[in-house]
């Protein structure tokens, strides 16, 4: 299965694309298209998280669950939407937390988080595609196998990565991570349904930077411009 993937990720993940589950997943996505289903994000953006954050530059992982399922929203980065699209509620809460956590942070007028990705923050959804208007519609067709492998490979081949796990779904992935080599920051999800139960005040962003500096790495500039 041919895929355009950033070279350092292709080195780590290349063999996955020839496995039966991935061949089946490719067939499923093709069938969706032939059946007239609208699928997000567009094909060229499905692996955007990997192409914006090379494996060799990886410092932080923020794990999401499913791409946004509205028109023009998803572009392959978890929690991020394209410029010109209304900022979703969870991301609005992320910005509110940054306002109290990072001195000098100001809430941007858009929700495109590419600047984080380009600094080594892998914005990874557990499922990489979705049918328009149907959340979690592609969850059981192989993406979980692929992204679990991504997390395992990061755990095995890297050292000192900060994993930010928001909510029960993301926290269940902690079992894939070697806690003797990496750092895990957990809190409730930034969704309006749970943000007041411990997401606000969790200080994931300043804690991440403290860890990175302690590891001798450059802190993330969380300000989106």
HUFEN-V441687 format. One record per pair of residues at least 12 apart in sequence whose C-alpha atoms are under 10 Angstrom apart, sorted by sequence separation. I is the first residue (numbers start at 1). J is the second residue. If there is no record, write none. Layout:
BEGIN
i=I j=J
i=I j=J
END
This chain:
BEGIN
i=2 j=14
i=66 j=78
i=67 j=79
i=68 j=80
i=72 j=84
i=73 j=85
i=79 j=91
i=95 j=107
i=127 j=139
i=151 j=163
i=174 j=186
i=186 j=198
i=187 j=199
i=188 j=200
i=208 j=220
i=209 j=221
i=1 j=14
i=64 j=77
i=65 j=78
i=66 j=79
i=67 j=80
i=68 j=81
i=72 j=85
i=73 j=86
i=78 j=91
i=79 j=92
i=94 j=107
i=95 j=108
i=126 j=139
i=127 j=140
i=171 j=184
i=186 j=199
i=187 j=200
i=206 j=219
i=209 j=222
i=1 j=15
i=3 j=17
i=29 j=43
i=63 j=77
i=64 j=78
i=65 j=79
i=67 j=81
i=71 j=85
i=73 j=87
i=127 j=141
i=128 j=142
i=129 j=143
i=163 j=177
i=171 j=185
i=187 j=201
i=188 j=202
i=205 j=219
i=206 j=220
i=1 j=16
i=2 j=17
i=62 j=77
i=63 j=78
i=64 j=79
i=70 j=85
i=73 j=88
i=79 j=94
i=92 j=107
i=127 j=142
i=128 j=143
i=171 j=186
i=187 j=202
i=205 j=220
i=1 j=17
i=2 j=18
i=62 j=78
i=63 j=79
i=92 j=108
i=95 j=111
i=127 j=143
i=128 j=144
i=161 j=177
i=170 j=186
i=171 j=187
i=186 j=202
i=187 j=203
i=205 j=221
i=206 j=222
i=1 j=18
i=62 j=79
i=126 j=143
i=127 j=144
i=170 j=187
i=171 j=188
i=185 j=202
i=187 j=204
i=205 j=222
i=1 j=19
i=92 j=110
i=125 j=143
i=126 j=144
i=127 j=145
i=128 j=146
i=161 j=179
i=168 j=186
i=170 j=188
i=171 j=189
i=185 j=203
i=186 j=204
i=91 j=110
i=92 j=111
i=125 j=144
i=126 j=145
i=127 j=146
i=128 j=147
i=159 j=178
i=160 j=179
i=162 j=181
i=163 j=182
i=164 j=183
i=165 j=184
i=166 j=185
i=167 j=186
i=168 j=187
i=170 j=189
i=185 j=204
i=68 j=88
i=91 j=111
i=126 j=146
i=127 j=147
i=156 j=176
i=160 j=180
i=161 j=181
i=162 j=182
i=163 j=183
i=164 j=184
i=165 j=185
i=166 j=186
i=167 j=187
i=168 j=188
i=169 j=189
i=184 j=204
i=185 j=205
i=1 j=22
i=46 j=67
i=87 j=108
i=91 j=112
i=126 j=147
i=152 j=173
i=155 j=176
i=156 j=177
i=159 j=180
i=160 j=181
i=161 j=182
i=162 j=183
i=163 j=184
i=164 j=185
i=165 j=186
i=166 j=187
i=167 j=188
i=168 j=189
i=1 j=23
i=87 j=109
i=88 j=110
i=91 j=113
i=125 j=147
i=126 j=148
i=151 j=173
i=154 j=176
i=155 j=177
i=156 j=178
i=159 j=181
i=160 j=182
i=161 j=183
i=162 j=184
i=163 j=185
i=164 j=186
i=165 j=187
i=166 j=188
i=167 j=189
i=185 j=207
i=86 j=109
i=87 j=110
i=88 j=111
i=124 j=147
i=151 j=174
i=152 j=175
i=153 j=176
i=154 j=177
i=155 j=178
i=158 j=181
i=159 j=182
i=160 j=183
i=161 j=184
i=162 j=185
i=163 j=186
i=164 j=187
i=165 j=188
i=166 j=189
i=167 j=190
i=185 j=208
i=52 j=76
i=85 j=109
i=86 j=110
i=87 j=111
i=126 j=150
i=151 j=175
i=152 j=176
i=153 j=177
i=154 j=178
i=155 j=179
i=158 j=182
i=159 j=183
i=160 j=184
i=165 j=189
i=166 j=190
i=167 j=191
i=184 j=208
i=1 j=26
i=51 j=76
i=52 j=77
i=84 j=109
i=85 j=110
i=86 j=111
i=87 j=112
i=126 j=151
i=148 j=173
i=151 j=176
i=152 j=177
i=155 j=180
i=156 j=181
i=166 j=191
i=183 j=208
i=41 j=67
i=49 j=75
i=50 j=76
i=83 j=109
i=84 j=110
i=85 j=111
i=124 j=150
i=150 j=176
i=151 j=177
i=152 j=178
i=155 j=181
i=156 j=182
i=40 j=67
i=41 j=68
i=48 j=75
i=49 j=76
i=50 j=77
i=83 j=110
i=84 j=111
i=85 j=112
i=124 j=151
i=149 j=176
i=155 j=182
i=167 j=194
i=40 j=68
i=41 j=69
i=46 j=74
i=47 j=75
i=48 j=76
i=49 j=77
i=82 j=110
i=83 j=111
i=84 j=112
i=148 j=176
i=154 j=182
i=167 j=195
i=183 j=211
i=40 j=69
i=41 j=70
i=45 j=74
i=46 j=75
i=47 j=76
i=48 j=77
i=49 j=78
i=81 j=110
i=82 j=111
i=83 j=112
i=148 j=177
i=166 j=195
i=183 j=212
i=39 j=69
i=40 j=70
i=41 j=71
i=42 j=72
i=45 j=75
i=46 j=76
i=47 j=77
i=48 j=78
i=80 j=110
i=81 j=111
i=82 j=112
i=83 j=113
i=38 j=69
i=39 j=70
i=40 j=71
i=41 j=72
i=44 j=75
i=45 j=76
i=46 j=77
i=80 j=111
i=81 j=112
i=82 j=113
i=39 j=71
i=40 j=72
i=41 j=73
i=42 j=74
i=43 j=75
i=44 j=76
i=45 j=77
i=79 j=111
i=80 j=112
i=81 j=113
i=82 j=114
i=167 j=199
i=38 j=71
i=40 j=73
i=41 j=74
i=42 j=75
i=43 j=76
i=79 j=112
i=80 j=113
i=81 j=114
i=166 j=199
i=40 j=74
i=41 j=75
i=42 j=76
i=79 j=113
i=80 j=114
i=40 j=75
i=41 j=76
i=77 j=112
i=78 j=113
i=40 j=76
i=41 j=77
i=77 j=113
i=75 j=112
i=77 j=114
i=73 j=111
i=74 j=112
i=76 j=114
i=166 j=204
i=73 j=112
i=75 j=114
i=77 j=116
i=165 j=204
i=4 j=44
i=10 j=50
i=77 j=117
i=121 j=161
i=164 j=204
i=3 j=44
i=6 j=47
i=9 j=50
i=121 j=162
i=122 j=163
i=164 j=205
i=5 j=47
i=6 j=48
i=8 j=50
i=9 j=51
i=121 j=163
i=4 j=47
i=5 j=48
i=6 j=49
i=7 j=50
i=8 j=51
i=12 j=55
i=80 j=123
i=126 j=169
i=3 j=47
i=4 j=48
i=5 j=49
i=6 j=50
i=7 j=51
i=9 j=53
i=10 j=54
i=11 j=55
i=78 j=122
i=79 j=123
i=126 j=170
i=164 j=208
i=5 j=50
i=6 j=51
i=8 j=53
i=9 j=54
i=10 j=55
i=77 j=122
i=78 j=123
i=79 j=124
i=125 j=170
i=162 j=207
i=163 j=208
i=5 j=51
i=6 j=52
i=8 j=54
i=9 j=55
i=77 j=123
i=78 j=124
i=79 j=125
i=162 j=208
i=4 j=51
i=5 j=52
i=6 j=53
i=7 j=54
i=8 j=55
i=9 j=56
i=76 j=123
i=77 j=124
i=78 j=125
i=126 j=173
i=161 j=208
i=162 j=209
i=6 j=54
i=7 j=55
i=8 j=56
i=76 j=124
i=77 j=125
i=78 j=126
i=5 j=54
i=6 j=55
i=7 j=56
i=8 j=57
i=76 j=125
i=78 j=127
i=162 j=211
i=78 j=128
i=161 j=211
i=162 j=212
i=77 j=128
i=160 j=211
i=161 j=212
i=76 j=128
i=160 j=212
i=75 j=128
i=76 j=129
i=74 j=128
i=75 j=129
i=160 j=214
i=161 j=215
i=62 j=117
i=74 j=129
i=160 j=215
i=60 j=116
i=61 j=117
i=74 j=130
i=159 j=215
i=60 j=117
i=67 j=124
i=160 j=217
i=59 j=117
i=66 j=124
i=67 j=125
i=58 j=117
i=60 j=119
i=61 j=120
i=62 j=121
i=63 j=122
i=64 j=123
i=65 j=124
i=66 j=125
i=67 j=126
i=57 j=117
i=58 j=118
i=59 j=119
i=60 j=120
i=61 j=121
i=62 j=122
i=63 j=123
i=64 j=124
i=65 j=125
i=66 j=126
i=67 j=127
i=68 j=128
i=69 j=129
i=70 j=130
i=53 j=114
i=57 j=118
i=58 j=119
i=59 j=120
i=60 j=121
i=61 j=122
i=62 j=123
i=63 j=124
i=64 j=125
i=65 j=126
i=66 j=127
i=67 j=128
i=68 j=129
i=69 j=130
i=70 j=131
i=71 j=132
i=52 j=114
i=57 j=119
i=58 j=120
i=59 j=121
i=60 j=122
i=61 j=123
i=62 j=124
i=63 j=125
i=64 j=126
i=65 j=127
i=66 j=128
i=67 j=129
i=68 j=130
i=69 j=131
i=70 j=132
i=71 j=133
i=52 j=115
i=53 j=116
i=54 j=117
i=57 j=120
i=58 j=121
i=59 j=122
i=60 j=123
i=61 j=124
i=62 j=125
i=63 j=126
i=64 j=127
i=65 j=128
i=66 j=129
i=67 j=130
i=68 j=131
i=69 j=132
i=70 j=133
i=52 j=116
i=53 j=117
i=54 j=118
i=56 j=120
i=57 j=121
i=58 j=122
i=64 j=128
i=66 j=130
i=67 j=131
i=68 j=132
i=69 j=133
i=70 j=134
i=49 j=114
i=52 j=117
i=53 j=118
i=54 j=119
i=55 j=120
i=57 j=122
i=67 j=132
i=68 j=133
i=69 j=134
i=70 j=135
i=48 j=114
i=51 j=117
i=52 j=118
i=53 j=119
i=54 j=120
i=68 j=134
i=69 j=135
i=50 j=117
i=51 j=118
i=52 j=119
i=53 j=120
i=54 j=121
i=55 j=122
i=68 j=135
i=69 j=136
i=49 j=117
i=52 j=120
i=53 j=121
i=54 j=122
i=67 j=135
i=68 j=136
i=69 j=137
i=48 j=117
i=49 j=118
i=52 j=121
i=53 j=122
i=66 j=135
i=67 j=136
i=52 j=122
i=53 j=123
i=65 j=135
i=66 j=136
i=50 j=121
i=51 j=122
i=52 j=123
i=65 j=136
i=66 j=137
i=67 j=138
i=49 j=121
i=50 j=122
i=66 j=138
i=49 j=122
i=50 j=123
i=66 j=139
i=48 j=122
i=49 j=123
i=50 j=124
i=65 j=139
i=48 j=123
i=49 j=124
i=48 j=124
i=49 j=125
i=47 j=124
i=49 j=128
i=65 j=144
i=48 j=128
i=46 j=127
i=47 j=128
i=46 j=128
i=47 j=129
i=45 j=128
i=46 j=129
i=45 j=129
i=63 j=147
i=43 j=129
i=41 j=128
i=42 j=129
i=40 j=128
i=41 j=129
i=63 j=151
i=40 j=129
i=41 j=130
i=39 j=129
i=40 j=130
i=41 j=131
i=61 j=151
i=39 j=130
i=40 j=131
i=41 j=132
i=38 j=130
i=39 j=131
i=40 j=132
i=38 j=131
i=39 j=132
i=40 j=133
i=61 j=154
i=97 j=190
i=37 j=131
i=38 j=132
i=39 j=133
i=96 j=190
i=37 j=132
i=38 j=133
i=39 j=134
i=94 j=189
i=95 j=190
i=58 j=154
i=93 j=189
i=94 j=190
i=93 j=190
i=94 j=191
i=33 j=131
i=39 j=137
i=55 j=153
i=92 j=190
i=93 j=191
i=97 j=195
i=120 j=218
i=32 j=131
i=39 j=138
i=55 j=154
i=59 j=158
i=90 j=189
i=91 j=190
i=92 j=191
i=93 j=192
i=101 j=200
i=119 j=218
i=121 j=220
i=29 j=129
i=58 j=158
i=59 j=159
i=60 j=160
i=61 j=161
i=62 j=162
i=63 j=163
i=64 j=164
i=90 j=190
i=91 j=191
i=92 j=192
i=100 j=200
i=101 j=201
i=119 j=219
i=120 j=220
i=29 j=130
i=58 j=159
i=59 j=160
i=60 j=161
i=61 j=162
i=62 j=163
i=63 j=164
i=64 j=165
i=65 j=166
i=89 j=190
i=90 j=191
i=91 j=192
i=94 j=195
i=100 j=201
i=101 j=202
i=102 j=203
i=119 j=220
i=29 j=131
i=55 j=157
i=56 j=158
i=58 j=160
i=59 j=161
i=60 j=162
i=61 j=163
i=62 j=164
i=63 j=165
i=64 j=166
i=65 j=167
i=89 j=191
i=90 j=192
i=93 j=195
i=97 j=199
i=98 j=200
i=101 j=203
i=102 j=204
i=119 j=221
i=55 j=158
i=58 j=161
i=59 j=162
i=60 j=163
i=61 j=164
i=62 j=165
i=63 j=166
i=64 j=167
i=88 j=191
i=89 j=192
i=90 j=193
i=93 j=196
i=97 j=200
i=98 j=201
i=100 j=203
i=101 j=204
i=102 j=205
i=103 j=206
i=117 j=220
i=119 j=222
i=58 j=162
i=59 j=163
i=60 j=164
i=61 j=165
i=62 j=166
i=63 j=167
i=65 j=169
i=89 j=193
i=90 j=194
i=96 j=200
i=97 j=201
i=101 j=205
i=102 j=206
i=116 j=220
i=64 j=169
i=65 j=170
i=90 j=195
i=94 j=199
i=96 j=201
i=97 j=202
i=98 j=203
i=101 j=206
i=115 j=220
i=116 j=221
i=63 j=169
i=64 j=170
i=93 j=199
i=94 j=200
i=97 j=203
i=98 j=204
i=101 j=207
i=115 j=221
i=116 j=222
i=63 j=170
i=93 j=200
i=97 j=204
i=98 j=205
i=115 j=222
i=116 j=223
i=62 j=170
i=63 j=171
i=97 j=205
i=98 j=206
i=115 j=223
i=116 j=224
i=29 j=138
i=113 j=222
i=115 j=224
i=28 j=138
i=63 j=173
i=94 j=204
i=113 j=223
i=114 j=224
i=115 j=225
i=79 j=190
i=94 j=205
i=113 j=224
i=29 j=141
i=112 j=224
i=113 j=225
i=25 j=138
i=28 j=141
i=111 j=224
i=112 j=225
i=28 j=142
i=110 j=224
i=25 j=140
i=26 j=141
i=108 j=223
i=109 j=224
i=110 j=225
i=25 j=141
i=26 j=142
i=105 j=221
i=106 j=222
i=107 j=223
i=108 j=224
i=109 j=225
i=24 j=141
i=25 j=142
i=105 j=222
i=106 j=223
i=107 j=224
i=108 j=225
i=24 j=142
i=25 j=143
i=105 j=223
i=106 j=224
i=107 j=225
i=22 j=141
i=23 j=142
i=102 j=221
i=104 j=223
i=105 j=224
i=106 j=225
i=21 j=141
i=22 j=142
i=102 j=222
i=21 j=142
i=22 j=143
i=102 j=223
i=20 j=142
i=21 j=143
i=22 j=145
i=60 j=183
i=61 j=184
i=62 j=185
i=21 j=145
i=22 j=146
i=60 j=184
i=98 j=222
i=99 j=223
i=21 j=146
i=64 j=189
i=98 j=223
i=95 j=222
i=95 j=223
i=16 j=145
i=17 j=146
i=95 j=224
i=16 j=146
i=13 j=146
i=16 j=149
i=16 j=150
i=13 j=149
i=13 j=150
i=12 j=150
i=13 j=153
i=9 j=150
i=12 j=153
i=12 j=154
i=12 j=157
i=60 j=208
i=59 j=208
i=60 j=209
i=60 j=212
i=59 j=212
i=59 j=217
i=59 j=218
i=59 j=219
i=60 j=220
i=59 j=220
END
